[in-house]
Amino acid sequence: MNLLFVQILREVDALETTLSSVALSHSGRMLFSGTAKGTLWSLKYPLTIPGEWQELQGHGSQISKVTLSTSCIFVFT
């Protein structure tokens, strides 16, 4: 059995928004997150305090999965 151990390095306030799905870019410099209200967040990674992100509206309900193309040019939700 493989176990994944995760260490929390930093917590950033998400302004009472529930993040429903998360994807890290292949370069490790951008983090993308879908939210329960249907928006997509694009965050600089590693995370800073206060957090820096852009919020894009694109769905009428929760985003259940976020993934990136192999070239990291496209984000799919």
N, C-alpha and C positions, 0 to 999 in steps of 0.2 A: 504494500500500500504506500503510495506517495502522498506525503503531506506537504502542503505549502504553508510556510510560516511567513507572516507579513508583519512588518514593523511599521507603526504609524510614526511618520517623521514630522508631519505638520498638519494642523487642522485649519481650514479656511472657512469662514462663515458663508453659507450659501443663501443667506437672506430668507430663511424659512421656505426655501425651495427644495423639493425632494428630487434628488438626482436618481434617475431610473436605469441608466446604462452609461458605461464609461469605456472609452477607447483611447489608447496612447498612440501617437504617431510613431512611425518606424524610426525616426530620428531622435525620438525622446524629448522633443522640444515643445510639442503641443499636446494638449489633452482635450478630448471632445466628450461632452456629456449630454445625453438626452434628459429631459426633465418630465415630471409627472404632468405638467401643464402643456406639454407639446412644443417646448422651445428647445433649441440646440445651443449649448454653450461651447465656445471656443476659448480655452484657457491657456495662458503661457505656462510651460512646465520647465523646471520645477516650480511649484506653487510659491507665491509670495504672500506676505501679509501686509496690507490688505490684498485680497485676490484681485487679479486683473483678468477680465473676460469680456467677450462680446456675446450678446444674446440675440439669436435669430429665431423669428417665429415662422413655423412651417407646417405644423400639425394641429389638428383640432383636439387631440387627446394625447395621452402619455406616449412617449417614445420608448419602445420596448427593447430596441437594439441599435447600437451605433457601430459601424465598421468603416474602415478606410480602404481605398484602393491600394494596390501594391506600390504605386508611385506616390501615394499620399496627396494626390491632386484632388481626389473626390472623396466626399464623406457621404455614406449611405445610411439612411435611417429607416 
